[in-house]
Amino acid sequence: MGEIRVRDLRFSPEEIGAFLEQATGGPAEGIATALLEEKTEGWVTGLCLTVLSLRHRSDLDRIVTNLP
């Protein structure tokens, strides 16, 4: 039986970048990716909510910077 740890459930910086590129259809900036990793701790739910916030906007850097 395998063991799943918290770190196995979180996205790595590379995975966050790939997720953002796929979800937004454009390149993910390194700064935005690093800030999202810090603010969401790599949790996919936080990343999905951020992408939902971008549906009608394209200012990823500003949105990520203003996250609590």
N, C-alpha and C positions, 0 to 999 in steps of 0.2 A: 504494500500500500504506500502510495506517495504522500508526501507532506507538502502542503501549500502554505507558504508564508506570505506575510503582508508585502514584502518586497517583490514577490512573484506576481502580485496583482496590479502593481503600479507600472505605468508606462515609463520607459527610459527616455532621456532627452531625444534620442534618435527616433523612437516610436512616436513621441509627441510631435516632432517635426513632420514625420510622414503622415500622421493623422491630420494635422492642420493643412498640409498640402492637399491631401485627398478631400477633406471636407470643404475647403475654401476654393479649391481649383487654382490656387496660385502658390508661389513659393513661400515658405515659412521663414521669417527672419530669425536669426540666431538669438537676438535680444528678446523677442516675443516668446520664443520657445523656452528660453531660460527663465523668464518671468513666470510663464505658465507652469513650468515645473515647480518653481518655488511656491507659487500661490495655491496650486491644486495638489501639490505633493505627488503629482503623476496619476491622480485618480481620474479614471475615465469619465465619471459623472460630471466632475468639474469642467473637464475639457469639452464635453458635449454641451453643457450649459453655455460655455463661452462661445462655441460655434453657433448655437441658436441665437445668441445675442448679435451675431454678425450677419444674420440673414439679409438684412436690408442696409447694412453698413459695411464699409471695407476698411475701417480704421482700427485694425487689430492692435497695433501698438498702444493707441490711446485707451482702448477697452481694457487691455491687459494691465496697463499701468494703473488704472483706476479701480482695479479689483481690490476688495478688502483683504 
